[in-house]
Amino acid sequence: MSVTIKDVLNLIGGELKDDEDSSKRFRDFIAQEKWGTDQYEEWLQECINQGKGPHDPYNRAFQDLVVTLGRRLGFDVEYGKYAAKPGKTEYDGLWKRKTGETIILEVKTSTWPLGSIAQLGKYVEDFSKREGHEHVYGLYVIGSGDVKPLTEQILGSKYKDTMRIIQYEDVISLLRLREELEPIIGEEQAILKTQNLLFPVESINIGNILKIILEIAEARSTKEEEKEEEGVEEKEEAEELPWTKAELIGYLDECTPYQKALLAALVQTDEEPVPKKKLLYLMNQIAEKSPKIEIEKKINGYGIAGARAGFKMRRKPLKKEDIIDSEWVEEVGDHVYRIKPQYKNTVTEWVKKQGFL
């Protein structure tokens, strides 16, 4: 049985107010790493369905949930105020990059009623002056309703280059994209590429937009080629060359956390080849016991597919062969995996040196 926002609000007294312990406890609860993307989506939808006004606890919960999602997208987050006071810069929240670029959030469960965009614009200007940082942007996150009037307001204003709109479903989609890319290209690059989609892009030069789209499309299409859970076999590549030991060590040194877990699992068992179910079990055991690998969430079949896709992306321009064999075995009813015999010793040595065993 899943936990609802109603359950959480009941536990903290049914209200969320600025500068009170109830809001801190609520924020601490929803920020826990154990909550998955599906849970956040359910909570956000519950808030939209149950919210009845700007001071309603469900509307305030929606605001905090949106701010919290920024942490899952790799931002440093700052929770704002529920109720703005006249003459003060009291935004709904902040998402801030390590490099300083900042998004000031205006969170609305609905586009009605929605006044002038001037308030958010002023928040952006004031924050930029106070912090001495020119890369400050405004972002409306909308729960439901027609965003066209708001879009037209922004386009006709002086804030057209610094303000954007996104609906909450698209924030969830962006979070899923980040999770999907992470096993393929690593956490840092997955965060960078998904965050880039939130910042205003200079639209006169179409190449800037195209570059972002193509980078993500390449990573996703490579994953599709490797998606083991759908029974898609990798096509044999022409002119694939064997690895020297030195080349392979260099290749392994650039592994993502999911690739490290995959290799460590494959070399720690005497069973060859290893069925996917057992491989997932071993990968999760290794991730739990080896903090160096830096995987905090449960690994699923997409983690294997993403790791394999990432391997392919890196070896393809080198014209090198895959170091892992995989195939569907009817008798087992699953895909099975093994490190190719000619590379097993080198990979085992590398895994031991990394301290993953």
C-alpha positions in Angstrom: 0.0 0.0 0.0 1.6 3.3 -1.1 1.9 6.4 1.1 -0.3 9.3 0.1 0.2 13.0 0.6 -3.0 12.9 2.7 -1.3 10.4 5.0 1.8 12.6 5.4 -0.2 15.8 6.0 -2.3 14.0 8.6 0.9 12.9 10.4 2.3 16.5 10.6 -1.0 18.1 11.7 -2.7 18.7 8.3 -1.1 22.1 7.5 2.1 23.5 6.0 3.2 26.9 7.1 6.3 29.0 6.5 9.0 28.7 9.1 7.3 26.0 11.1 8.5 22.5 12.0 5.7 20.9 10.0 7.1 22.1 6.7 10.7 21.0 7.5 9.4 17.5 8.4 7.4 17.3 5.2 10.4 18.4 3.1 12.7 15.9 4.8 10.2 13.1 4.2 9.6 13.7 0.5 13.4 14.2 -0.1 14.3 10.7 1.0 16.3 8.7 -1.6 14.0 5.7 -1.3 11.2 7.5 -3.2 11.1 6.7 -6.9 9.9 8.7 -9.9 6.5 6.9 -10.0 5.9 7.8 -6.4 6.6 11.5 -7.1 4.2 11.4 -10.1 1.4 9.9 -7.9 2.0 12.5 -5.2 1.9 15.4 -7.7 -1.3 14.2 -9.3 -2.9 13.8 -5.9 -2.1 17.4 -5.1 -3.6 18.6 -8.3 -6.7 16.6 -7.7 -7.2 17.6 -4.1 -6.0 21.2 -4.1 -8.7 23.8 -3.5 -6.9 27.1 -3.3 -3.5 28.9 -3.0 -3.3 28.4 0.8 -4.5 24.8 0.7 -1.9 22.3 2.1 -2.1 20.2 -1.1 -1.0 23.3 -3.2 1.8 23.9 -0.8 2.8 20.2 -0.9 2.8 20.4 -4.7 5.3 23.4 -4.5 7.7 21.5 -2.2 7.5 18.3 -4.4 8.5 20.3 -7.5 11.4 22.0 -5.7 12.5 18.5 -4.4 12.5 17.1 -8.0 15.3 19.5 -8.7 17.6 17.5 -6.5 16.9 14.4 -8.6 17.9 16.4 -11.6 21.3 17.2 -10.1 20.6 20.7 -8.8 21.2 22.2 -5.4 17.8 23.2 -4.2 16.4 25.8 -1.9 12.8 25.8 -0.7 11.0 29.0 -0.9 8.0 30.6 0.9 4.4 29.5 0.6 3.0 33.0 1.1 4.7 36.0 -0.4 4.9 39.2 1.6 4.6 42.6 -0.2 8.0 44.2 -1.0 10.0 41.0 -0.4 11.6 38.6 -2.9 10.0 35.4 -1.7 10.1 32.9 -4.6 8.7 29.3 -4.5 12.1 27.7 -4.7 15.5 27.6 -6.4 17.3 25.1 -8.6 21.0 25.9 -8.8 23.8 24.4 -10.8 27.3 23.8 -9.4 28.6 26.3 -11.9 26.2 29.0 -10.5 23.4 29.1 -13.1 20.2 29.5 -11.2 16.5 28.8 -11.9 13.9 30.7 -9.8 10.7 28.7 -9.6 7.1 29.8 -9.7 5.0 26.7 -9.0 1.3 26.6 -9.8 -1.1 23.7 -9.6 -3.2 25.5 -12.2 -2.9 28.3 -14.7 -6.1 29.9 -13.3 -6.0 32.4 -11.8 -2.6 33.5 -12.9 -1.6 37.2 -12.8 1.2 39.1 -14.5 4.6 37.5 -15.1 6.2 40.7 -13.8 6.5 39.3 -10.3 8.7 36.4 -11.3 10.6 38.7 -13.7 11.3 41.0 -10.8 12.5 38.1 -8.6 14.9 37.2 -11.4 16.3 40.7 -11.7 16.6 41.2 -7.9 18.3 37.9 -7.4 20.8 38.5 -10.3 21.7 41.9 -8.8 22.1 40.6 -5.3 24.2 37.6 -6.3 26.1 39.4 -9.0 25.4 36.6 -11.4 23.9 37.2 -14.8 22.8 33.6 -15.5 19.6 33.7 -13.5 16.3 32.4 -15.1 12.7 32.1 -14.2 10.7 28.9 -14.7 7.0 28.4 -14.3 6.1 24.8 -13.4 2.4 24.2 -14.1 0.2 21.4 -12.8 -2.8 21.8 -15.1 -4.6 24.2 -17.4 -4.0 26.0 -20.7 -0.4 27.5 -20.8 -0.9 29.4 -24.1 -1.9 32.7 -22.4 1.1 32.5 -20.1 3.4 31.7 -23.1 2.1 34.7 -25.0 2.7 36.9 -22.0 6.3 35.8 -21.8 6.9 36.2 -25.6 5.6 39.7 -25.5 7.7 40.8 -22.6 11.2 41.8 -21.9 11.7 38.4 -20.1 11.3 36.3 -23.3 15.0 35.3 -23.1 15.1 34.5 -19.4 11.8 32.9 -18.6 10.3 29.5 -19.5 7.3 27.3 -18.8 7.2 23.5 -18.2 4.3 21.3 -17.1 4.8 19.0 -14.2 4.4 15.9 -16.4 7.3 17.1 -18.5 9.5 17.5 -15.4 8.7 13.8 -14.6 9.6 12.9 -18.2 12.9 14.8 -17.8 13.7 12.9 -14.6 13.0 9.6 -16.3 15.3 10.6 -19.2 18.1 11.4 -16.7 17.6 7.9 -15.2 17.6 6.3 -18.6 20.8 8.0 -19.7 22.7 7.5 -16.5 23.7 3.9 -17.1 24.7 4.7 -20.7 26.8 7.9 -20.3 27.3 8.2 -16.6 25.7 10.4 -13.9 27.6 13.6 -14.6 26.8 13.6 -18.4 23.2 12.5 -17.8 22.7 15.4 -15.4 24.4 17.9 -17.8 22.3 16.9 -20.8 18.9 16.9 -19.0 19.7 20.2 -17.2 20.6 21.8 -20.5 17.0 21.3 -21.7 15.7 23.5 -18.9 17.9 26.5 -19.6 17.0 29.0 -22.4 18.8 28.2 -25.6 19.7 31.0 -28.0 17.0 30.2 -30.6 18.3 32.2 -33.6 21.1 29.6 -34.1 19.1 26.4 -34.6 22.3 24.4 -34.3 22.4 25.0 -30.5 19.0 23.3 -30.1 19.8 20.6 -32.6 23.1 19.7 -30.8 21.2 19.0 -27.5 18.6 16.9 -29.3 21.1 14.9 -31.3 23.3 14.1 -28.2 20.3 12.7 -26.3 19.0 10.9 -29.4 22.3 9.2 -30.0 22.5 7.9 -26.4 18.9 6.7 -26.4 19.2 5.0 -29.8 22.3 3.2 -28.8 20.5 1.9 -25.7 17.6 0.7 -27.9 20.1 -1.4 -29.9 21.3 -3.0 -26.7 18.0 -3.4 -24.9 18.2 -7.0 -23.6 14.9 -7.0 -21.9 13.1 -6.7 -25.2 15.0 -9.6 -26.7 16.9 -7.5 -29.3 20.1 -9.1 -30.3 23.1 -6.9 -31.1 24.0 -6.9 -34.8 27.5 -8.0 -35.6 29.7 -5.2 -36.6 32.2 -5.4 -39.5 35.9 -4.9 -38.9 35.8 -5.2 -35.2 39.4 -5.5 -33.8 40.6 -7.3 -30.7 41.9 -5.4 -27.7 45.5 -5.3 -26.4 45.8 -5.4 -22.7 46.8 -1.8 -22.4 44.0 -0.7 -24.6 41.4 -2.6 -22.6 42.7 -1.3 -19.3 42.3 2.3 -20.6 38.8 1.5 -21.8 37.8 0.0 -18.5 39.2 3.0 -16.6 36.4 5.1 -18.1 33.6 2.9 -17.0 30.4 4.3 -15.5 29.2 3.0 -12.1 26.7 0.6 -13.8 29.4 -0.7 -16.1 31.7 -1.3 -13.1 28.9 -3.2 -11.3 28.2 -5.3 -14.4 31.9 -6.3 -14.8 32.4 -7.0 -11.1 29.3 -9.3 -11.1 30.5 -11.2 -14.2 33.9 -12.0 -12.8 32.8 -12.9 -9.2 30.8 -15.9 -10.1 32.0 -19.3 -11.4 28.7 -19.8 -13.3 29.1 -19.1 -17.0 27.2 -17.8 -18.7 25.2 -15.9 -16.1 21.4 -15.6 -16.5 20.1 -12.0 -16.3 18.2 -12.5 -13.1 21.2 -13.8 -11.2 23.4 -11.0 -12.8 21.0 -8.4 -11.5 21.1 -9.9 -8.0 24.9 -9.9 -8.0 25.1 -6.3 -9.4 22.9 -5.1 -6.6 24.9 -7.0 -3.9 28.1 -5.4 -5.2 26.6 -1.9 -5.4 25.4 -2.3 -1.8 28.8 -3.6 -0.5 31.1 -1.3 -2.6 30.4 2.4 -1.9 33.2 3.2 -4.4 30.8 2.2 -7.2 28.4 5.0 -6.2 25.1 3.4 -7.1 22.4 4.1 -4.4 19.3 2.9 -6.2 18.2 -0.6 -7.1 19.6 -1.8 -10.5 17.1 -3.3 -12.9 17.2 -4.7 -16.4 17.5 -1.2 -17.9 20.7 -0.8 -15.9 22.2 -3.8 -17.8 21.0 -2.5 -21.1 22.3 1.0 -20.4 25.7 -0.3 -19.3 25.9 -2.4 -22.5 24.9 0.5 -24.6 27.5 2.8 -23.0 30.2 0.2 -23.7 29.1 0.2 -27.4 29.1 4.0 -27.6 32.7 4.1 -26.5 34.1 1.2 -28.5 32.3 1.9 -31.7 34.6 4.8 -32.9 37.6 2.6 -31.8 36.3 -0.3 -34.0 36.9 -2.7 -31.2 35.0 -5.9 -30.5 32.6 -6.3 -27.6 34.2 -7.9 -24.5 30.9 -9.4 -23.3 29.0 -12.3 -25.0 25.2 -12.4 -24.6 22.5 -14.5 -26.0 18.9 -15.6 -25.4 18.8 -19.2 -24.2 15.4 -20.9 -24.6 16.1 -23.6 -22.0 16.8 -20.9 -19.4 14.1 -18.6 -20.6 16.4 -15.6 -20.2 19.4 -13.8 -21.6 22.8 -15.0 -20.4 26.1 -13.1 -20.2 29.8 -13.8 -19.9 33.0 -12.0 -20.4 34.8 -13.3 -23.5 37.5 -15.8 -22.4 40.4 -13.9 -24.0 39.5 -10.9 -21.8 38.5 -12.5 -18.6 41.9 -12.4 -16.8 42.4 -8.7 -17.7 38.9 -7.7 -16.5 39.3 -9.7 -13.3 42.6 -8.0 -12.5 41.1 -4.6 -13.2 38.1 -5.3 -11.0 40.3 -6.5 -8.1 42.5 -3.4 -8.5 39.4 -1.2 -8.2 38.5 -2.9 -5.0 35.0 -4.1 -6.2 35.5 -7.7 -5.0 
